[in-house]
Amino acid sequence: MDKNIEEIIKEMARDGKIPCAVCFKLAEKYNISKKEVGKILNRLGIKVSQCQLGLFK
């Protein structure tokens, strides 16, 4: 893999946010848990938007 998951997330985030559905797809594509994606987002200061559970807007 040329880029690590953190770089990919940074590129996909807009205005410090990334859609929940995108996070799910990244977890599946890179075979990591959704919890790990959440930890990466926290570390990068990126928030989840368009939450599929309606928790975050």
N, C-alpha and C positions, 0 to 999 in steps of 0.2 A: 504494500500500500504506500503510495507516494506521500499522502498527507495523513496526519494523525486525526483522530476524531475531534480533538479540540479545535484544530484549524478548520475542519469542515463545519463545525457548529458555529464558529465565529463568522465564517463566510455566509452561512445561511441565515443568521440572525439579522433582523432589521430593527433599528432603533432600540437595541438591547433586549429584543424579544424574539422568541421562536415559537411557532405553532406546535401545539401538543401532538397533532398527527405526524408532524415531521419528526418529532422526538421518538415516537413509536417506530416509525420507519427506519430511523438511524439505528435504534437499538437492535431491530431485526436484521438489518443489512450487515452490521458490524458485529453481530452475535455478542452483544453485551446486554446486561439487564437494564430495564427502564430506571431502576434505582440508581445504577451507575451513571446513566445519562443525567439524571437529576443532580447527582453529586458534581458532575462536570459543569453543569449549568450554574450551580451555586458557586463553584470555584471561579468561574468566568464572570460572574455577576450578570448572567443572562436570565431573564424571566420567561416563564411559559405563558403563551397567549392562546386564545381560542381553545381553552381546555375542553376536552371531550366529556368531562364530568360536570362542567359548568362551574368549576371552582375558581378559575382564573379567567379574566377577560382580556 
